[in-house]
Amino acid sequence: MTSLPKLLVTRRLPEAVTERTRKSYDAQLNEEDRTLDAGEIAAAAEGKDAVLCCSTETVTGERVAERGE
């Protein structure tokens, strides 16, 4: 069986979206629904295939470049 893509979700989403995310991805969810700073997002994104962030977080090009991808 093929493994699911790994996804970081930085904020709580509507329940229907969360359910679909859990079915389609190996998702790490921000269950506390608190705003993460750039360092926390970068650390949590390690080993993930994608990050779904919201407008409440600031993710700069420099921070993405630090990941080397």
PyRosetta script that sets phi, psi and omega in degrees:
from pyrosetta import init, pose_from_sequence

init()
pose = pose_from_sequence("MTSLPKLLVTRRLPEAVTERTRKSYDAQLNEEDRTLDAGEIAAAAEGKDAVLCCSTETVTGERVAERGE")
pose.set_psi(1, 137.2)
pose.set_omega(1, 179.0)
pose.set_phi(2, -76.4)
pose.set_psi(2, 137.0)
pose.set_omega(2, 178.5)
pose.set_phi(3, -75.6)
pose.set_psi(3, 153.8)
pose.set_omega(3, -179.8)
pose.set_phi(4, -78.9)
pose.set_psi(4, 150.8)
pose.set_omega(4, 175.2)
pose.set_phi(5, -62.9)
pose.set_psi(5, 145.2)
pose.set_omega(5, -179.2)
pose.set_phi(6, -90.7)
pose.set_psi(6, 127.7)
pose.set_omega(6, -175.2)
pose.set_phi(7, -128.9)
pose.set_psi(7, 132.6)
pose.set_omega(7, 171.5)
pose.set_phi(8, -99.7)
pose.set_psi(8, 126.5)
pose.set_omega(8, 176.6)
pose.set_phi(9, -113.0)
pose.set_psi(9, 117.7)
pose.set_omega(9, -169.8)
pose.set_phi(10, -83.2)
pose.set_psi(10, -18.1)
pose.set_omega(10, 179.8)
pose.set_phi(11, -139.1)
pose.set_psi(11, 160.5)
pose.set_omega(11, 178.0)
pose.set_phi(12, -68.1)
pose.set_psi(12, 137.1)
pose.set_omega(12, 179.9)
pose.set_phi(13, -114.7)
pose.set_psi(13, 167.5)
pose.set_omega(13, 176.4)
pose.set_phi(14, -54.5)
pose.set_psi(14, 147.6)
pose.set_omega(14, -173.8)
pose.set_phi(15, -55.1)
pose.set_psi(15, -40.1)
pose.set_omega(15, -179.9)
pose.set_phi(16, -62.5)
pose.set_psi(16, -38.6)
pose.set_omega(16, 178.5)
pose.set_phi(17, -69.0)
pose.set_psi(17, -42.2)
pose.set_omega(17, 178.9)
pose.set_phi(18, -61.4)
pose.set_psi(18, -43.0)
pose.set_omega(18, 179.0)
pose.set_phi(19, -60.6)
pose.set_psi(19, -45.8)
pose.set_omega(19, -179.9)
pose.set_phi(20, -66.3)
pose.set_psi(20, -37.9)
pose.set_omega(20, 177.9)
pose.set_phi(21, -60.8)
pose.set_psi(21, -43.8)
pose.set_omega(21, 180.0)
pose.set_phi(22, -64.4)
pose.set_psi(22, -31.8)
pose.set_omega(22, 179.8)
pose.set_phi(23, -77.2)
pose.set_psi(23, -34.0)
pose.set_omega(23, -171.5)
pose.set_phi(24, -97.9)
pose.set_psi(24, -15.6)
pose.set_omega(24, -175.0)
pose.set_phi(25, -137.8)
pose.set_psi(25, 159.2)
pose.set_omega(25, 165.4)
pose.set_phi(26, -86.8)
pose.set_psi(26, 87.8)
pose.set_omega(26, -168.1)
pose.set_phi(27, -97.4)
pose.set_psi(27, 136.8)
pose.set_omega(27, 168.9)
pose.set_phi(28, -104.0)
pose.set_psi(28, 115.3)
pose.set_omega(28, -175.9)
pose.set_phi(29, -103.1)
pose.set_psi(29, 149.7)
pose.set_omega(29, 175.0)
pose.set_phi(30, -88.5)
pose.set_psi(30, 82.1)
pose.set_omega(30, -175.2)
pose.set_phi(31, -62.6)
pose.set_psi(31, -28.7)
pose.set_omega(31, 179.5)
pose.set_phi(32, -75.2)
pose.set_psi(32, -18.4)
pose.set_omega(32, -179.3)
pose.set_phi(33, 54.3)
pose.set_psi(33, 42.6)
pose.set_omega(33, 175.4)
pose.set_phi(34, -105.5)
pose.set_psi(34, 153.3)
pose.set_omega(34, 179.2)
pose.set_phi(35, -67.8)
pose.set_psi(35, 127.9)
pose.set_omega(35, 178.5)
pose.set_phi(36, -95.2)
pose.set_psi(36, 142.4)
pose.set_omega(36, 175.5)
pose.set_phi(37, -83.6)
pose.set_psi(37, 171.2)
pose.set_omega(37, -174.2)
pose.set_phi(38, -58.9)
pose.set_psi(38, -38.4)
pose.set_omega(38, 179.1)
pose.set_phi(39, -65.5)
pose.set_psi(39, -40.3)
pose.set_omega(39, 178.3)
pose.set_phi(40, -65.9)
pose.set_psi(40, -40.5)
pose.set_omega(40, 178.5)
pose.set_phi(41, -64.7)
pose.set_psi(41, -45.0)
pose.set_omega(41, -179.6)
pose.set_phi(42, -60.9)
pose.set_psi(42, -43.7)
pose.set_omega(42, -179.9)
pose.set_phi(43, -65.0)
pose.set_psi(43, -44.3)
pose.set_omega(43, -178.7)
pose.set_phi(44, -69.1)
pose.set_psi(44, -26.0)
pose.set_omega(44, -177.9)
pose.set_phi(45, -77.1)
pose.set_psi(45, -13.5)
pose.set_omega(45, 179.5)
pose.set_phi(46, -55.9)
pose.set_psi(46, 127.9)
pose.set_omega(46, 178.0)
pose.set_phi(47, 80.5)
pose.set_psi(47, 1.2)
pose.set_omega(47, 179.0)
pose.set_phi(48, -91.7)
pose.set_psi(48, 152.5)
pose.set_omega(48, 176.1)
pose.set_phi(49, -84.7)
pose.set_psi(49, -26.0)
pose.set_omega(49, -177.2)
pose.set_phi(50, -156.7)
pose.set_psi(50, 159.4)
pose.set_omega(50, 176.6)
pose.set_phi(51, -128.2)
pose.set_psi(51, 129.4)
pose.set_omega(51, 173.9)
pose.set_phi(52, -107.3)
pose.set_psi(52, 103.9)
pose.set_omega(52, -179.8)
pose.set_phi(53, -113.1)
pose.set_psi(53, 163.3)
pose.set_omega(53, -177.6)
pose.set_phi(54, -110.8)
pose.set_psi(54, 171.5)
pose.set_omega(54, -176.5)
pose.set_phi(55, -66.7)
pose.set_psi(55, -10.5)
pose.set_omega(55, 178.6)
pose.set_phi(56, -79.5)
pose.set_psi(56, -13.2)
pose.set_omega(56, 178.3)
pose.set_phi(57, -103.6)
pose.set_psi(57, 150.2)
pose.set_omega(57, 176.2)
pose.set_phi(58, -111.3)
pose.set_psi(58, 116.1)
pose.set_omega(58, 177.2)
pose.set_phi(59, -123.4)
pose.set_psi(59, 110.9)
pose.set_omega(59, -176.6)
pose.set_phi(60, -89.6)
pose.set_psi(60, 162.0)
pose.set_omega(60, 175.5)
pose.set_phi(61, -59.5)
pose.set_psi(61, -36.4)
pose.set_omega(61, 178.9)
pose.set_phi(62, -63.3)
pose.set_psi(62, -40.1)
pose.set_omega(62, -179.3)
pose.set_phi(63, -67.1)
pose.set_psi(63, -40.0)
pose.set_omega(63, 177.8)
pose.set_phi(64, -65.7)
pose.set_psi(64, -41.4)
pose.set_omega(64, -179.5)
pose.set_phi(65, -63.5)
pose.set_psi(65, -31.0)
pose.set_omega(65, 178.5)
pose.set_phi(66, -60.7)
pose.set_psi(66, -27.8)
pose.set_omega(66, 179.5)
pose.set_phi(67, -73.2)
pose.set_psi(67, -16.2)
pose.set_omega(67, 176.4)
pose.set_phi(68, 77.1)
pose.set_psi(68, 22.6)
pose.set_omega(68, -179.8)
pose.set_phi(69, -123.1)
pose.dump_pdb("model.pdb")
